Amino acid sequence: MAGLVLNVGIGLFILAFIWILALIICLAFSKSPTKIASLGPFSIIAAIIISIILIFIPRDSQFPSPEEQSMVYDYSIVYRSGLIAVMAFFVVVGLAIFLVNHAMQPVQAQPLRKFLR
């Protein structure tokens, strides 16, 4: 069962992307005074056609083969990768804070002579 994200297949994400893109196009061009405003309904029709085609494409078997059943996966790599990503993010944030607080301190000009009044 390759291609599962949050226990949902990749096809659902493709359909969601197509529909979100169609709705964004429809909303973006709906108030246009030119003929491009007719692109909105065409994007919805195209999304319907693509959805119907993708629904009727044959899917994989529901039952895995014996080779797929015997494979053992190491799922801890997901947590390790997430930990590395979080650590890298905080390293970048820390470097940015260091740059702002220490390296970019304003230097005020000092007078060369002090005038007494």
Summary of the structure (lengths in Angstrom):
residues: 117
radius of gyration: 28.3
end to end distance: 86.0
largest distance: 96.0
contacts: 198
relative contact order: 0.06
helix: 64%
strand: 2%
